């Protein structure tokens, strides 16, 4: 097993900065997922680690070796691409063996590795097929198997599931998680899909415009986002954001009046972040008044999209609330629901940095966990 260390990594493409001083350490045997919107630099970062791009500044260390300027063949990495990158004129057996054969590995070793990998990935019955005769999920397994057969120091995955349908994505995602546990391998994985990121990662790295926005365990980042960007990017449906102003010990906006601890120091202008899962229909007098526009029922849970309103105004933008079974029976376009907020996040309106997390007890008394 091998660690990976990136220090002050910078990269420009066409004169435009793509990576802006990336620092990242991946421990030996760790699966780290790079996640972020399109154009944030995650694939460029992966290609730079692989040696397919050279950085303009900074260093890359794999284990105890400085590989910053080495060609890809000398870095001992295995890369799995979005497009599978299989050789169409070779069988599965030949594709799995290709990297080993290129390195003039002994025939007996090649045969043993191909058998080992095909058994590991359930490819035994496909060894004599060509890529054109297989499904997308099977091709991706072959692509992973080709990388595994080489036994590289570091595995790199560049959005390997994006060409698969939803069912196959879930299936191959589980396969990757199982492989990581079995191989105890060091893996760096790129995706824009937050479900992949949350379910696969030992640690998440959230990128924004070539900068690391936050690093941590998936559930920690979900529960304590460092910024409004991170809070809005992770979570499905997305977090609700309401512009609020502070008046003494209350947060106010059209249709919103929430108590806040008087000891908490905040700017006057704030953004209140509320996840759809952290509100619930209620009969409490202090509830938010919510007007339903659209209901989205998905079998195991349901969400209503609408607006928070008072007598004369509506808070701007759509608000999303998770519905319980009773509320789902009555929620229709134009219906009014009373919603209680159980947890919320506070962000500075100017800097978008997190200030803290509010929790409300059964009597709607707030508590605060300040962001370090």
Secondary structure, 3 states (H helix, E strand, C coil): CCCEEEEEEEEEECCEEEEEEEEEEECCCCEEEEECCCCCCHHHHHHHHHCCCCCCEEEEEECCEECCCCCHHHCCEEEECCCCCCCCCCEHHHHHHHHHHHCCCCHHHHHHHHHHHHHHHCCHHHCCCEHHHCCHHHHHHHHHHHHHHCCCCEEEEECCCCCCCHHHHHHHHHHHHHHHHHHCCCEEEEECCHHHHHHHCCEEEEEECCEEEEEECHHHHHHCCCEHHHHHHCCCCCCEEEEEEEECCEEEECCEEEECCCCCCCCCEEEEEECHHHEEECCCCCCEEEEEEEEEECCCCEEEEEEEECCCCECCCCEEEEECHHHHHHCCCCCEEEEEECEEEEEECCCCEEEEEEEECCCCCEEEEECC
